[in-house]
Protein backbone atom coordinates (compact mmCIF):
# COMPACT_ATOMS: atom_id res chain seq x y z
CA UNK A 1 0.00 0.00 0.00
CA UNK A 2 1.19 3.50 -0.73
CA UNK A 3 2.50 4.75 2.67
CA UNK A 4 0.39 7.91 2.72
CA UNK A 5 -2.84 5.93 2.39
CA UNK A 6 -2.65 4.46 5.91
CA UNK A 7 -3.74 7.73 7.61
CA UNK A 8 -6.16 8.51 4.82
CA UNK A 9 -7.90 5.16 5.38
CA UNK A 10 -8.25 5.95 9.09
CA UNK A 11 -9.57 9.40 8.27
CA UNK A 12 -12.00 7.80 5.85
CA UNK A 13 -13.35 5.58 8.63
CA UNK A 14 -14.11 8.70 10.67
CA UNK A 15 -15.65 10.45 7.67
CA UNK A 16 -17.93 7.48 6.93
CA UNK A 17 -19.05 7.46 10.56
CA UNK A 18 -19.67 11.19 10.35
CA UNK A 19 -21.71 10.83 7.16
CA UNK A 20 -23.86 8.12 8.78
CA UNK A 21 -24.23 10.25 11.89
CA UNK A 22 -25.33 13.29 9.92
CA UNK A 23 -27.86 11.22 7.98
CA UNK A 24 -29.26 10.02 11.28
CA UNK A 25 -29.42 13.55 12.59
CA UNK A 26 -31.21 14.72 9.46
CA UNK A 27 -33.80 11.96 9.93
CA UNK A 28 -34.34 12.85 13.55
CA UNK A 29 -34.70 16.55 12.69
CA UNK A 30 -37.25 15.63 10.04
CA UNK A 31 -39.20 13.72 12.69
CA UNK A 32 -39.24 16.81 14.89
CA UNK A 33 -40.43 18.87 11.93
CA UNK A 34 -43.18 16.38 11.29
CA UNK A 35 -44.43 16.50 14.89
CA UNK A 36 -44.34 20.28 14.78
CA UNK A 37 -46.23 20.52 11.50
CA UNK A 38 -48.99 18.28 12.87
CA UNK A 39 -49.29 20.60 15.86
CA UNK A 40 -49.30 23.69 13.64
CA UNK A 41 -52.05 22.13 11.53
CA UNK A 42 -54.25 21.56 14.60
CA UNK A 43 -53.54 25.09 15.85
CA UNK A 44 -54.57 26.48 12.50
CA UNK A 45 -57.78 24.43 12.58
CA UNK A 46 -58.47 25.79 16.06
CA UNK A 47 -57.92 29.41 15.07
CA UNK A 48 -60.02 29.01 11.87
CA UNK A 49 -62.83 27.53 13.93
CA UNK A 50 -62.63 30.35 16.48
CA UNK A 51 -62.88 32.93 13.69
CA UNK A 52 -65.88 31.11 12.24
CA UNK A 53 -67.63 31.09 15.63
CA UNK A 54 -66.90 34.78 16.22
CA UNK A 55 -68.43 35.61 12.82
CA UNK A 56 -71.51 33.54 13.63
CA UNK A 57 -71.85 35.33 16.99
CA UNK A 58 -71.72 38.70 15.25
CA UNK A 59 -74.38 37.52 12.78
CA UNK A 60 -76.59 36.25 15.61
CA UNK A 61 -76.31 39.60 17.43
CA UNK A 62 -77.38 41.42 14.24
CA UNK A 63 -80.43 39.14 13.86
CA UNK A 64 -81.36 39.52 17.53
CA UNK A 65 -81.29 43.31 17.22
CA UNK A 66 -83.49 43.00 14.17
CA UNK A 67 -86.04 40.93 16.14
CA UNK A 68 -86.20 43.62 18.85
CA UNK A 69 -86.83 46.28 16.18
CA UNK A 70 -89.63 44.25 14.60
CA UNK A 71 -91.26 43.67 18.01
CA UNK A 72 -91.17 47.39 18.76
CA UNK A 73 -92.64 48.16 15.38
CA UNK A 74 -95.43 45.67 16.05
CA UNK A 75 -96.20 47.28 19.42
CA UNK A 76 -96.48 50.70 17.78
CA UNK A 77 -98.73 49.31 15.05
CA UNK A 78 -100.93 47.68 17.69
CA UNK A 79 -101.23 50.96 19.57
CA UNK A 80 -102.03 52.79 16.34
CA UNK A 81 -104.63 50.19 15.42
CA UNK A 82 -106.41 50.67 18.74
CA UNK A 83 -106.90 54.33 17.97
CA UNK A 84 -108.00 54.22 14.28
CA UNK A 85 -111.62 54.64 13.45
CA UNK A 86 -111.87 53.87 9.75
CA UNK A 87 -112.23 50.26 8.66
CA UNK A 88 -109.87 50.82 5.70
CA UNK A 89 -107.16 52.18 7.99
CA UNK A 90 -107.74 49.33 10.41
CA UNK A 91 -107.38 46.76 7.61
CA UNK A 92 -104.28 48.45 6.23
CA UNK A 93 -102.69 48.32 9.66
CA UNK A 94 -103.75 44.71 10.00
CA UNK A 95 -101.93 43.87 6.79
CA UNK A 96 -98.85 45.74 7.88
CA UNK A 97 -98.92 43.91 11.22
CA UNK A 98 -99.23 40.46 9.71
CA UNK A 99 -96.37 41.23 7.31
CA UNK A 100 -94.23 42.34 10.28
CA UNK A 101 -95.28 39.21 12.13
CA UNK A 102 -94.13 37.05 9.20
CA UNK A 103 -90.87 38.96 9.16
CA UNK A 104 -90.44 38.29 12.90
CA UNK A 105 -91.06 34.55 12.50
CA UNK A 106 -88.64 34.33 9.56
CA UNK A 107 -85.94 36.30 11.38
CA UNK A 108 -86.33 34.14 14.48
CA UNK A 109 -85.98 31.05 12.32
CA UNK A 110 -82.78 32.38 10.74
CA UNK A 111 -81.41 33.26 14.20
CA UNK A 112 -82.25 29.85 15.60
CA UNK A 113 -80.53 28.13 12.64
CA UNK A 114 -77.47 30.28 13.20
CA UNK A 115 -77.42 29.43 16.90
CA UNK A 116 -77.66 25.71 16.07
CA UNK A 117 -74.76 26.09 13.68
CA UNK A 118 -72.73 28.04 16.24
CA UNK A 119 -73.33 25.33 18.89
CA UNK A 120 -72.24 22.65 16.45
CA UNK A 121 -69.08 24.59 15.59
CA UNK A 122 -68.35 25.01 19.29
CA UNK A 123 -68.55 21.24 19.75
CA UNK A 124 -66.11 20.78 16.86
CA UNK A 125 -63.82 23.41 18.40
CA UNK A 126 -63.79 21.46 21.68
CA UNK A 127 -62.82 18.31 19.79
CA UNK A 128 -59.98 20.13 18.03
CA UNK A 129 -58.73 21.49 21.37
CA UNK A 130 -58.90 18.02 22.85
CA UNK A 131 -56.86 16.44 20.05
CA UNK A 132 -54.35 19.28 20.31
CA UNK A 133 -54.00 18.57 24.04
CA UNK A 134 -53.64 14.84 23.42
CA UNK A 135 -51.14 15.26 20.62
CA UNK A 136 -49.09 17.69 22.72
CA UNK A 137 -49.03 15.24 25.59
CA UNK A 138 -48.06 12.25 23.48
CA UNK A 139 -45.52 14.10 21.39
CA UNK A 140 -43.77 15.67 24.37
CA UNK A 141 -42.17 12.37 25.39
CA UNK A 142 -41.25 11.58 21.81
CA UNK A 143 -39.82 15.05 21.22
CA UNK A 144 -37.70 14.82 24.35
CA UNK A 145 -36.41 11.44 23.21
CA UNK A 146 -35.50 12.80 19.79
CA UNK A 147 -33.88 15.91 21.24
CA UNK A 148 -31.82 13.78 23.60
CA UNK A 149 -30.85 11.60 20.67
CA UNK A 150 -29.77 14.65 18.67
CA UNK A 151 -27.74 15.87 21.64
CA UNK A 152 -25.89 12.52 21.74
CA UNK A 153 -25.36 12.67 17.97
CA UNK A 154 -23.91 16.18 18.25
CA UNK A 155 -21.60 15.09 21.05
CA UNK A 156 -20.47 12.08 19.04
CA UNK A 157 -19.98 14.35 16.04
CA UNK A 158 -17.72 16.69 18.01
CA UNK A 159 -15.63 13.74 19.22
CA UNK A 160 -15.37 12.29 15.72
CA UNK A 161 -14.39 15.65 14.32
CA UNK A 162 -11.65 16.22 16.85
CA UNK A 163 -10.21 12.71 16.36
CA UNK A 164 -10.34 13.26 12.62
CA UNK A 165 -8.67 16.66 12.84
CA UNK A 166 -5.92 15.10 14.90
CA UNK A 167 -5.32 12.43 12.24
CA UNK A 168 -5.53 14.93 9.41
CA UNK A 169 -2.53 16.81 10.84
CA UNK A 170 -0.43 13.68 10.41
CA UNK A 171 -1.62 12.90 6.88
CA UNK A 172 0.16 13.84 3.67
CA UNK A 173 -1.49 17.18 2.82
CA UNK A 174 -1.44 16.61 -0.94
CA UNK A 175 -3.10 13.17 -0.73
CA UNK A 176 -5.52 14.47 1.89
CA UNK A 177 -6.55 17.29 -0.44
CA UNK A 178 -7.21 14.82 -3.28
CA UNK A 179 -9.08 12.51 -0.93
CA UNK A 180 -11.27 15.34 0.38
CA UNK A 181 -12.14 16.53 -3.10
CA UNK A 182 -13.18 13.00 -4.10
CA UNK A 183 -15.18 12.55 -0.91
CA UNK A 184 -17.02 15.80 -1.52
CA UNK A 185 -18.13 14.48 -4.91
CA UNK A 186 -19.03 10.94 -3.92
CA UNK A 187 -20.08 11.24 -0.28
CA UNK A 188 -19.02 7.61 0.01
CA UNK A 189 -15.77 5.65 0.39
CA UNK A 190 -13.23 6.98 -2.09
CA UNK A 191 -10.18 4.96 -1.01
CA UNK A 192 -11.12 1.39 -1.85
CA UNK A 193 -9.34 -1.95 -2.22
CA UNK A 194 -9.10 -4.02 -5.33
CA UNK A 195 -11.08 -7.23 -4.90
CA UNK A 196 -10.75 -9.99 -7.52
CA UNK A 197 -9.20 -7.47 -9.89
CA UNK A 198 -12.34 -5.33 -9.56
CA UNK A 199 -12.74 -1.83 -8.10
CA UNK A 200 -14.55 -2.16 -4.76
CA UNK A 201 -16.09 1.24 -5.40
CA UNK A 202 -17.62 0.94 -8.86
CA UNK A 203 -17.25 -2.85 -9.32
CA UNK A 204 -15.78 -2.51 -12.79
CA UNK A 205 -12.98 -4.94 -13.75
CA UNK A 206 -9.43 -3.57 -13.83
CA UNK A 207 -6.39 -4.48 -15.90
CA UNK A 208 -3.59 -6.68 -14.54
CA UNK A 209 -1.24 -3.79 -15.24
CA UNK A 210 -3.26 -1.46 -13.01
CA UNK A 211 -3.44 -4.11 -10.31
CA UNK A 212 0.36 -4.38 -10.39
CA UNK A 213 0.79 -0.64 -9.93
CA UNK A 214 -1.52 -0.74 -6.91
CA UNK A 215 0.15 -3.83 -5.49
CA UNK A 216 3.57 -2.17 -5.66
CA UNK A 217 2.16 0.90 -3.92
CA UNK A 218 4.83 3.22 -5.27
CA UNK A 219 2.38 5.86 -6.36
CA UNK A 220 -1.26 6.78 -5.79
CA UNK A 221 -3.39 4.94 -8.36
CA UNK A 222 -6.86 6.06 -9.38
CA UNK A 223 -9.67 3.93 -10.75
CA UNK A 224 -9.99 4.87 -14.40
CA UNK A 225 -13.76 4.37 -14.20
CA UNK A 226 -14.78 6.13 -10.99
CA UNK A 227 -11.60 8.07 -10.01
CA UNK A 228 -11.44 6.44 -6.59
CA UNK A 229 -8.05 5.78 -5.04
CA UNK A 230 -7.08 2.12 -5.02
CA UNK A 231 -5.04 0.27 -2.44
CA UNK A 232 -3.82 -3.26 -2.08
CA UNK A 233 -4.99 -5.32 0.87
CA UNK A 234 -2.52 -7.83 2.32
CA UNK A 235 -3.83 -11.42 2.43
CA UNK A 236 -4.52 -11.42 6.18
CA UNK A 237 -6.42 -8.13 5.87
CA UNK A 238 -8.54 -9.60 3.07
CA UNK A 239 -9.39 -12.55 5.27
CA UNK A 240 -10.28 -10.21 8.11
CA UNK A 241 -12.56 -8.17 5.87
CA UNK A 242 -14.26 -11.29 4.52
CA UNK A 243 -14.82 -12.59 8.04
CA UNK A 244 -16.28 -9.25 9.11
CA UNK A 245 -18.57 -9.27 6.10
CA UNK A 246 -19.70 -12.82 6.83
CA UNK A 247 -20.44 -11.86 10.40
CA UNK A 248 -22.43 -8.88 9.19
CA UNK A 249 -24.42 -11.06 6.78
CA UNK A 250 -25.06 -13.60 9.54
CA UNK A 251 -26.24 -10.75 11.78
CA UNK A 252 -28.64 -9.27 9.30
CA UNK A 253 -30.23 -12.57 8.27
ZN1 LIG B 1 -13.85 2.35 -9.65
Boltz pocket constraint, residues with backbone or C-beta under 6 A from the ligand:
constraints:
  - pocket:
      binder: B
      contacts: [[A, 199], [A, 200], [A, 201], [A, 202], [A, 203], [A, 204], [A, 223], [A, 224], [A, 225], [A, 226], [A, 227], [A, 228]]
      max_distance: 6.0
